[in-house]
Structures are given as C-alpha cells and as structure tokens.
Amino acid sequence: DRNYEKYMKRNAIKKKILAVTPMWLYKFFKKFMQKQQYQPYLCSEEVMNRALSKLKETKEPFFLFFHFLDTHWPFCPKDYNPSGKKDFSEHLNKIQNPAQKSSVEKMFAKSEMFEMHSIQDIINKYDASIANIDYQLGRLYNYLKERNIWENTIFIILGDHGSRFGEHNLFFNSYGLYDEIISTPLIMKVPGFEPKELNELSQNTDIAPTLLDIFGDSKIKLFKNKKNPRGKSLLPMIKNNTAIRNEVFSFDNMARDAKSVRTKTKKLIIAKDATCARCKSKHYQEKEEYDLINDPEELKNIYSGSDELEKTLNNF
C-alpha cells in the first residue's frame, strides 16, 4: 500500500527530528499544543462500524481483516481510572543512558498532554483500550450470530506485538526480544473443532498456511515443500495437540542486528549490534540467555558459552 509507505516515511522523519530536538525547545512547543489533543488513528468503534457496514453489503463467502490500534499510544478511551500519581521523574532517574532518557522524557511529556501523569495511568488507559476492543469484537460476534453464519465462520484474533511499561527499564517500545513484546495472543475458532487451550509454540507466519490447510488448498504444498518454510500449518496441533515447532525466532526491527530464539524453557538473544534506531542506546548485552521456567521475567542472564541453541540461531 503506497499510502502506508508514505505514512511510514513521514513518521520516520518525524522521529528523527524528535530525537535531536532539545528538551527545552520541546517543552516550549508543548505549552502551545497543550489543548490540541489529537488521535492519530481510528479507534475500534469506528473500525468496527466500517467492518460491519462492509459485511452488510457482502454475500458469503467473504474474507475480512482489520487491525485495532486502540492499544497504541496515546490510546483511545477518553474515560479511564486515573491513579492520581505523578511518578514520571522517578522512572527517568533510573535511566542511565542520556539519549534514552531524553527519548523517554519526551514521551512522558506527550503523555501528560493526554492526562496521563504516571506509569499506572498509562497502564490503566491501556487496559481500558483492551476492554474497548473486547466490546467491539462482541458486536462482530453478535452480528455473525444474528446472520446465522457464526458456526461456519473461521474467526481469528491475534496480536502483532506486546507493550512494556518499565519492564527491563524500557518504556513505550513496541519492539524488542523479551517476552512482554513477543508473547502475543492467538485465539482461533475453527468450524468442526471443540474449544481447547494449547500451550505450544507458534508464530504469526503460521496463520496463512493454517488457513490454506483448513481450506484444503493445494497451495499448502508450497509451504510444506520448502526446505526452510517461514510458516507452518497449525492444523496438526489443533487436531492432535501435536507440537509443530520446537523453537520460535524473533528479530528486533529497531536494532541494527539483534535476534532471538525461544523454546518452551529457554531463550537466547544474540545482539551483534544492539544500537537502537530511536534512542541510539543499547538495550541488550551481546549475548543473553534466560531460564524461562525459573526466571520468566528474564532478569538473570545465565549465558555461559555456545550451545545447540546458539548454533540454531546462527544458522537461521
């Protein structure tokens, strides 16, 4: 989509300008912008209004995809429960890198324009955004039921990344390799299968081959025949509780060269160049390894030398 590409280019330019803007100048302009709150994207209610409008014009079969942005800063709900706290300066004092500190300070200043004065305020507004999305999904569910097509509809809810509000002393970032970013929801309703919960590894690249497999499409062979397919069908896992992956891979798109491999019990991060494109600081050591059973928050680096996991990541 060319419009999206143009938006991303403009956004990248804005971020570069913001990164080099002195804090005194930023605050000077903030004074005049205080009352000029804006919402940089459509909230879930309007997205769902448009989705339902399209569905009402559509005959089966149909394919519908939409992306809710409510959980992205500055978040959608105008009404939420403010904490009454003001603790941004407390969190800033814990950040050692000057460039990172300046970047976070500007985001805190922008958050105050939207009546968020503490990390708890941001979390509360984030949670309220999730509740908004849940309500809108309920509208879609009710419409499909009323039209008597719910039972024959494949319904998928997935996330592309998580968020963090101080974990690993990082804020606002929607990129990274720790679990608060890469562990995302995946809920699938497939006709003919009873509800179940599966604790197995998957990646978003598995969605397309799964759909092709469900449809019995011959194109699924394109995925199965590749030596290193990017995606794998989840259907064997759905049918038989059979794991399709022993590990999953992630890349930090804001670092120059940082990637990870994760199993159910371990994670290895290799950052040959961890320089962050946004704040120019480094958010990883060169090599980090975590025991996810005893250290699920990934706080204690236990890397002690090369092993099979490191060979797997280097060969990916």
Salt bridges, closest charged atoms under 4 A:
GLU46 OE2 - ARG50 NE 2.99
GLU60 OE2 - ARG147 NH2 2.65
ASP87 OD2 - HIS91 NE2 3.49
GLU105 OE2 - LYS27 NZ 3.94
GLU115 OE1 - HIS117 NE2 3.78
ASP160 OD2 - HIS67 NE2 3.90
ASP160 OD1 - HIS161 NE2 3.78
ASP179 OD2 - ARG262 NH2 2.80
ASP179 OD1 - LYS267 NZ 2.79
GLU180 OE2 - ARG164 NH1 3.98
GLU180 OE2 - HIS168 ND1 2.84
GLU200 OE1 - LYS264 NZ 3.13
ASP206 OD1 - ARG245 NH2 2.68
ASP273 OD2 - ARG256 NH1 3.70
GLU289 OE2 - LYS266 NZ 3.17
GLU298 OE2 - LYS267 NZ 2.60
ASP307 OD2 - LYS266 NZ 3.21
GLU308 OE2 - LYS311 NZ 3.48
GLU310 OE2 - LYS287 NZ 2.67
